[in-house]
Amino acid sequence: MREPKGRQQNDPLLLPLLSAGNDGELESLLAALIREQAEPIARSVIGYKLRVFISHSGQSRHNQDADDVYGDVVIKLLGRLRDFRAEPEERAIGNFRHYVKVVAANACAEYLRRKYPLRASLRDQLRYLLTHKPDFALWEFQAGASGSSDWMCGLADWRDQTAAPGASLRLQQLRDQPTASLKARLRWRNLPLPDFLDAIFRWMGGPVELDELVGLVAELKRIKDHVAHAAAEPATEERAEPEIKDSRIDAEAELQQRQHLRRLWAEICELPPRQRFALLMNLKDRQGRDLTSLLPLTGVCTLREMAQALELPVERLAEFFNRLPLDDAAIAAHLNLTRQQVINLRKSARERLARRLLE
């Protein structure tokens, strides 16, 4: 009988599952399908996707992280295959190998976003700049032996090129010996992110994979997620800047701190619009350094959520980010107020937050 027009045909690899006579035979077929077909593909994709996030910062956790993700992939695949057996027409899988690649890639993205939120947020910011700034470009390419799609980035004139050997060598030089190769360029860290990217691209002279760029920017900007196993691993290099470590900080304390930040953000969103703007555009620490741009990096909110809270287009917020913290005159000009009115708005915002957070 011919399949109805438009209905997806099932991959022949999966047809034996439909004819399995009992649970024992089904389990044997599922195990063989995972072992012989899914595992080589999934591990190849996982190894490729995780290498920048894990390998460059130390090899000791690579296998365990990869195994954790692979376990998630197997669980998802088995659940989907059982659904397919129950409803082969409604839950058809036309290309099982391709489906495995997609599931593995999605599992990697989910795992990295959960375990490395600062790195994942940085990746989101870089993607935004690469797709919204006309000087930059982001394009898709086939990622080596895994056969999965990935992303290359660089200056707009380089669009659709692949990584040049010279650029790869310079990237390695930046990563391994930043102070030696960039003695005069360490000031990059103080540049706004768009200028920082432009400096990196021009130094390398060719395109770079997006995840490689994320890893490099994170290292140069000292953006590092604090994961549970970090204290157990020996330090591999001397830090240019001291890290604050406290053995009393555990998972419970970290959760409480994150909950506090989320509550603070929720209360900021409840402020009147002008108070929100006056506060966030001049939010800084005791040294006068901007704090607002850290909120997306710590996962407290996204750029889009912040833009909505400030009643700004995302593009306009990105422009403000390059100048934070704004002085009162600039805030007053945007709100069409006097400088003293801006000061009063921010004072009222802080007083209200202090009262609300004590309740």
MARLOKE-267281 format. One record per residue (C-alpha): z negated, x negated, y negated. Coordinates in steps of 0.25 Angstrom, whole numbers, padded with zeros to 4 digits, always signed. Example, Ala and Ser with C-alpha at 12.3 -4.5 7.8 and 13.67 -1.06 7.14 Angstrom:
! residues 2
-0031-0049+0018;-0029-0055+0004;
This chain:
! residues 359
+0000+0000+0000;+0004-0006-0014;-0007-0008-0024;-0006+0002-0036;+0001-0004-0048;-0008-0012-0057;-0020-0013-0047;-0024-0028-0045;-0022-0033-0031;-0033-0041-0024;-0033-0055-0021;-0029-0057-0006;-0041-0067-0005;-0050-0055-0006;-0044-0045+0004;-0052-0050+0016;-0064-0045+0009;-0059-0031+0010;-0057-0032+0025;-0070-0038+0028;-0076-0029+0039;-0091-0032+0037;-0101-0038+0027;-0101-0051+0035;-0086-0053+0035;-0086-0049+0020;-0097-0060+0017;-0089-0070+0024;-0077-0067+0017;-0084-0067+0003;-0090-0081+0006;-0077-0087+0010;-0070-0081-0002;-0081-0087-0011;-0081-0100-0004;-0066-0103-0002;-0060-0096-0014;-0070-0094-0025;-0079-0106-0025;-0069-0117-0027;-0063-0109-0039;-0077-0105-0045;-0083-0119-0044;-0071-0125-0051;-0072-0116-0062;-0087-0117-0063;-0086-0132-0063;-0076-0132-0074;-0083-0122-0083;-0097-0129-0082;-0093-0143-0083;-0094-0144-0098;-0107-0136-0099;-0114-0144-0088;-0107-0157-0084;-0107-0163-0098;-0122-0161-0100;-0126-0166-0086;-0121-0165-0071;-0135-0161-0065;-0133-0146-0067;-0119-0145-0065;-0119-0141-0050;-0130-0131-0052;-0124-0124-0064;-0111-0123-0057;-0118-0117-0044;-0125-0107-0052;-0112-0102-0059;-0105-0102-0045;-0116-0094-0039;-0114-0084-0050;-0099-0084-0048;-0101-0081-0033;-0110-0069-0035;-0100-0063-0045;-0088-0066-0035;-0095-0060-0023;-0099-0047-0031;-0085-0046-0036;-0079-0048-0022;-0089-0037-0016;-0084-0028-0027;-0070-0031-0023;-0072-0027-0009;-0079-0014-0012;-0068-0010-0022;-0055-0019-0019;-0046-0011-0028;-0055-0009-0040;-0061-0023-0039;-0048-0031-0036;-0048-0046-0038;-0033-0050-0039;-0036-0065-0040;-0049-0070-0034;-0048-0084-0038;-0045-0081-0052;-0057-0071-0052;-0066-0082-0047;-0062-0091-0059;-0065-0080-0068;-0078-0077-0062;-0082-0092-0062;-0078-0094-0076;-0086-0082-0081;-0098-0086-0073;-0097-0100-0080;-0096-0094-0094;-0108-0084-0091;-0117-0096-0085;-0114-0105-0096;-0117-0095-0107;-0130-0091-0100;-0135-0105-0097;-0129-0112-0110;-0129-0102-0121;-0128-0112-0132;-0116-0118-0126;-0110-0105-0123;-0112-0100-0138;-0106-0113-0143;-0094-0111-0134;-0093-0097-0140;-0093-0103-0154;-0083-0113-0151;-0074-0103-0145;-0075-0094-0157;-0071-0106-0167;-0060-0110-0158;-0054-0097-0158;-0056-0093-0172;-0054-0106-0180;-0039-0108-0182;-0041-0123-0181;-0046-0122-0166;-0040-0116-0154;-0045-0112-0140;-0035-0110-0128;-0036-0107-0113;-0032-0117-0102;-0033-0118-0087;-0045-0126-0084;-0041-0137-0074;-0043-0135-0059;-0052-0123-0060;-0040-0115-0065;-0049-0107-0075;-0046-0105-0089;-0053-0112-0100;-0052-0116-0114;-0047-0127-0123;-0049-0129-0138;-0046-0138-0149;-0038-0138-0162;-0028-0126-0164;-0016-0136-0163;-0021-0140-0149;-0020-0126-0143;-0015-0125-0129;-0017-0140-0127;-0025-0146-0116;-0036-0156-0117;-0030-0170-0121;-0036-0182-0114;-0040-0189-0127;-0048-0177-0131;-0055-0176-0118;-0059-0191-0120;-0064-0189-0134;-0072-0176-0129;-0079-0185-0119;-0082-0196-0130;-0088-0185-0138;-0097-0180-0127;-0101-0194-0121;-0103-0202-0134;-0103-0193-0146;-0111-0203-0155;-0102-0214-0152;-0088-0207-0153;-0093-0198-0164;-0102-0207-0173;-0096-0202-0186;-0093-0188-0180;-0107-0183-0176;-0107-0176-0189;-0099-0166-0182;-0112-0159-0177;-0114-0154-0191;-0101-0148-0193;-0098-0133-0192;-0093-0130-0178;-0078-0128-0182;-0078-0142-0189;-0085-0148-0177;-0075-0142-0168;-0064-0148-0177;-0070-0161-0177;-0071-0162-0161;-0057-0157-0159;-0051-0167-0169;-0059-0178-0163;-0054-0175-0149;-0040-0173-0153;-0037-0162-0142;-0041-0149-0136;-0054-0148-0128;-0059-0138-0118;-0068-0127-0124;-0080-0130-0115;-0079-0145-0117;-0079-0142-0132;-0092-0134-0131;-0099-0145-0123;-0095-0155-0134;-0099-0147-0146;-0112-0143-0139;-0115-0158-0136;-0112-0162-0150;-0119-0151-0157;-0131-0152-0148;-0130-0138-0142;-0137-0138-0129;-0143-0127-0120;-0157-0129-0115;-0155-0125-0100;-0167-0125-0090;-0163-0137-0083;-0161-0146-0095;-0175-0152-0094;-0173-0156-0080;-0161-0165-0083;-0162-0179-0088;-0157-0182-0102;-0143-0189-0101;-0142-0194-0115;-0150-0197-0128;-0149-0185-0137;-0145-0188-0152;-0154-0176-0156;-0168-0173-0149;-0169-0161-0140;-0182-0152-0141;-0188-0151-0127;-0200-0143-0123;-0204-0141-0109;-0211-0129-0112;-0198-0122-0116;-0194-0114-0103;-0185-0102-0100;-0195-0092-0105;-0197-0099-0118;-0182-0100-0120;-0180-0085-0117;-0191-0082-0127;-0184-0090-0138;-0171-0084-0135;-0177-0070-0135;-0183-0073-0149;-0170-0078-0154;-0163-0066-0150;-0174-0057-0156;-0172-0065-0169;-0157-0062-0169;-0159-0048-0166;-0169-0047-0178;-0159-0054-0187;-0148-0044-0183;-0158-0033-0188;-0159-0039-0202;-0150-0033-0213;-0137-0039-0213;-0139-0047-0226;-0152-0052-0221;-0145-0057-0208;-0134-0064-0215;-0144-0071-0225;-0153-0075-0214;-0142-0080-0204;-0134-0087-0213;-0145-0096-0218;-0153-0097-0205;-0158-0112-0204;-0169-0121-0198;-0179-0129-0206;-0168-0140-0207;-0158-0131-0214;-0149-0130-0201;-0142-0117-0198;-0148-0109-0187;-0139-0097-0187;-0128-0103-0179;-0137-0107-0168;-0139-0092-0165;-0126-0090-0157;-0128-0104-0151;-0141-0100-0145;-0135-0087-0140;-0144-0078-0149;-0131-0071-0154;-0116-0073-0154;-0108-0076-0166;-0102-0062-0165;-0116-0056-0165;-0120-0065-0177;-0108-0061-0185;-0111-0046-0182;-0125-0048-0187;-0120-0055-0200;-0109-0045-0202;-0098-0056-0202;-0085-0058-0194;-0087-0069-0184;-0077-0078-0191;-0085-0077-0204;-0098-0080-0196;-0091-0092-0190;-0088-0097-0204;-0102-0095-0209;-0107-0103-0197;-0100-0116-0202;-0109-0115-0215;-0123-0111-0209;-0133-0110-0215;-0127-0104-0227;-0134-0106-0240;-0139-0093-0248;-0128-0094-0258;-0117-0092-0247;-0125-0081-0241;-0127-0074-0254;-0112-0075-0257;-0109-0069-0243;-0119-0057-0245;-0116-0056-0260;-0130-0058-0264;-0138-0068-0272;-0144-0080-0266;-0158-0074-0268;-0154-0062-0261;-0150-0070-0249;-0163-0077-0249;-0171-0064-0249;-0162-0058-0238;-0165-0070-0229;-0180-0069-0232;-0181-0055-0229;-0173-0057-0216;-0183-0068-0212;-0195-0059-0215;-0190-0048-0207;-0187-0057-0195;-0201-0063-0195;-0207-0049-0195;-0198-0043-0184;-0200-0055-0175;-0215-0054-0176;-0215-0039-0171;
